[in-house]
Amino acid sequence: MATLSQWVAGSRPRTLPTSLVPVVVGTGVAIGAGHAVWWRALLAAVVALVLQIGVNYSNDYSDGVRGTDEVRVGPLRLVGSKVAPPKQVLAAALGSFAVAAVAGLALAAVTTWWLLLVGAFAILAAWFYTGGKNPYGYRALGEISVFVFFGLVAVVGTVYVQTETLPWEAWAAAVPIGLLACALLVVNNLRDLPNDKESGKRTLAVVLGGPWTRILYAACCAVPFMFVLALAAPHPWVLIALAAAPFSVKPTQKVSQGATGRDLIPVLGETARLQIVYGVLLAVGLAL
């Protein structure tokens, strides 16, 4: 029987900023447009956070029952390490998806019902990342899914449920946030590359190989600052997001200099910190 601390570890807390930062940025856009609705922003945060937890538990379950998580250098996996029965982890994943669905239903009820379709796709994408007979996460498509759902959908969706509009600023802000979310997955898959290759998981890191994956990580951390410069023309306050640049130096150096295995575990936290600082500063700049 897993302890509470093991369940928390199994939710992969270092990945959770990926879900909340887009909501913060989207709310910054809404404030700048003069149409922030705080209770809707809070519900959007619930949807994003619980959906991310559901993704993590469902990945734990699917990889665990396949046996691809038995040898790991990363954080605890509940099923793979046999500290929790697969059925319990599956129930935790489905329960998380259910909570996200209820919160999303409330947002759809006060805005537009086509949001239900978006939510359904998000849940399906979460499950089939590593679930089902042909998980797309094993087909080098994980980063694309993260970019779409933790970048475009999360930021633009947060803006829409508050303003009921789709301003260009929402799309422009969604791209760098999606890239930073991808950076987290890229470094995670880089860390697991040897084991994934041996177990048959064809992540993007396995397909590209180590050197190109390191270049991809560096690009995901650098390109968001180019978008700051693009957004600065009509919104000069967003330049304050450049203050997050120093937070990209240390993790990028570690990855570029060839860190592997356990040496990449701290990079996950450093990448999450970069995303948080960048996202908060970008949100403030857009709000102002």
PADO-497632 format. One record per residue (C-alpha): residue in three letters; x, z, y. Coordinates in pm, whole numbers, plus 50000, padded with zeros to 5 digits. Layout:
ALAXZY;...
This chain:
MET500005000050000;ALA501504989050331;THR501895014850606;LEU500595010050959;SER504095002751085;GLN504494976050815;TRP501194959950915;VAL502384959451276;ALA505714944251169;GLY503804918850960;SER501884907751268;ARG505274896451406;PRO505014913551748;ARG507924893651892;THR505814862251870;LEU502784876752049;PRO503924868452404;THR503444832252299;SER499694838652307;LEU499424859652624;VAL501774841152859;PRO499584809652869;VAL496594831052969;VAL498614847053249;VAL499714812953376;GLY496214798353351;THR494864828053544;GLY497534822053810;VAL496194786653851;ALA492644800253876;ILE493654825554142;GLY495364798154341;ALA492164777954323;GLY490164808054445;HIS488014810154132;ALA489504837253913;VAL486984855153691;TRP488714885353546;TRP486404893253256;ARG486664857353139;ALA490444859253166;LEU490364890952956;LEU488234874252690;ALA490614844552688;ALA493464869052631;VAL491594884652338;VAL491014850352184;ALA494654840352223;LEU496164873152104;VAL493924878051800;LEU494264841551702;GLN498064845251710;ILE497874876051489;GLY495614856751254;VAL498144828151241;ASN500924852351153;TYR498964869450876;SER497724836450733;ASN501294822950728;ASP502424854950558;TYR499694850550295;SER500194813350232;ASP503994814550219;GLY503854846350010;VAL501594832549738;ARG503744801049722;GLY506854822049677;THR508684806749975;ASP509064840550148;GLU510794859349867;VAL514284855650017;ARG514334860650394;VAL516694871850666;GLY513974876350925;PRO511274902350992;LEU509164917950718;ARG506734896150524;LEU503944916450369;VAL503184894450068;GLY506694881250008;SER508154916450003;LYS505204928849792;VAL504334957550027;ALA500724945150056;PRO498474926349810;PRO497774890049904;LYS494024896749925;GLN494534923350191;VAL496714900650403;LEU494204872350364;ALA491414895950474;ALA493464905950779;ALA493944869350871;LEU490274860350828;GLY489204891551018;SER491474881751308;PHE490014846751312;ALA486504861451314;VAL487244883451617;ALA488744853451799;ALA485654832851714;VAL483274859151853;ALA485214862052179;GLY485384824152203;LEU481654821552142;ALA481034844452438;LEU483164822152662;ALA481424790852537;ALA478024806252608;VAL478824810452979;THR480694777553026;THR480164748452789;TRP479444745952418;TRP482124719852355;LEU484564748852369;LEU483284757752023;LEU484794725451894;VAL488134733952054;GLY488004768651901;ALA487164754751558;PHE490134731151573;ALA492374760051680;ILE491334781151381;LEU491704751851140;ALA495154744451284;ALA496084781051240;TRP495054781250875;PHE496434747550766;TYR499824753650930;THR500944768250597;GLY497614770150412;GLY495874745050188;LYS497404719849948;ASN499274699950214;PRO500204723350501;TYR501354704150805;GLY503924731150884;TYR505794717950579;ARG505654682850725;ALA507704689351042;LEU504554691051259;GLY504614727951347;GLU506224723351689;ILE503634697251788;SER500814721051697;VAL502424749751891;PHE502884727552197;VAL499264716352186;PHE497554749552114;PHE499914774752279;GLY500634751752572;LEU497994726252661;VAL494914742252506;ALA495764778252600;VAL496704772252963;VAL494154745253044;GLY491464763752850;THR492114795853043;VAL491814776853370;TYR488614759653260;VAL486734790853149;GLN487344805953493;THR487034776053728;GLU485044751653509;THR487384724553636;LEU490524707653501;PRO492984705853794;TRP496284687653754;GLU498154720353812;ALA496744733553485;TRP498214704553290;ALA501534705653475;ALA501884742953409;ALA500844739153044;VAL503754716452951;PRO506614740853025;ILE504704769652868;GLY504194748652556;LEU507894740252545;LEU508904776852563;ALA506454784652284;CYS508104756952082;ALA511504772652151;LEU510384803751964;LEU509354783551659;VAL512494761951675;VAL514834791851665;ASN512704808351396;ASN512964777351177;LEU516664773751255;ARG517214809051125;ASP515274801050805;LEU516724766250760;PRO518824772450444;ASN516024790550260;ASP513364765850376;LYS515464736550259;GLU515964752349919;SER512274761249876;GLY511034726849982;LYS509634735950326;ARG510264705050541;THR510154721250882;LEU511374701551182;ALA514654720751158;VAL515094708850798;VAL514334672750898;LEU516594672651205;GLY519384693851063;GLY521184722251235;PRO523004703751519;TRP519954684651647;THR517764715351612;ARG520164734251839;ILE519934706252095;LEU516144707252072;TYR516154744752138;ALA518344740452445;ALA516024713252576;CYS512924734852524;CYS514564762052733;ALA515874739053008;VAL513084713853072;PRO510554740253195;PHE512754745853501;MET512524708753585;PHE508744712653595;VAL509184740653849;LEU510884715954080;ALA508074690754026;LEU505374716454102;ALA507244729154409;ALA506354699154627;PRO502704709554679;HIS503244745954575;PRO506614758454708;TRP505984794054591;VAL506494783254229;LEU510214781154305;ILE510364818354233;ALA510134808953863;LEU513724796353891;ALA514714833153893;ALA513994832753519;ALA516854808153458;PRO519494835053385;PHE517324847253095;SER517854813652924;VAL521664815352931;LYS522364841152661;PRO520024828052387;THR521004791852457;GLN524684800752428;LYS524144818452097;VAL522224789151952;SER524614762852090;GLN527664781551961;GLY526364780551604;ALA524674814151539;THR522954815051199;GLY520874838350981;ARG520574873951107;ASP522524865551423;LEU519504845251534;ILE517054874251502;PRO517914888351849;VAL517494853251991;LEU513784855151906;GLY513404885352132;GLU515524869452404;THR513464837652391;ALA510244857752413;ARG511694876152714;LEU512514842952879;GLN508974830752822;ILE507464862752964;VAL509604863053280;TYR509174825653339;GLY505434826953275;VAL504794857053500;LEU506844842653787;LEU505194808453750;ALA501774824953751;VAL502604844454067;GLY503884812854236;LEU500754793254143;ALA498514822054256;LEU500214823454595;
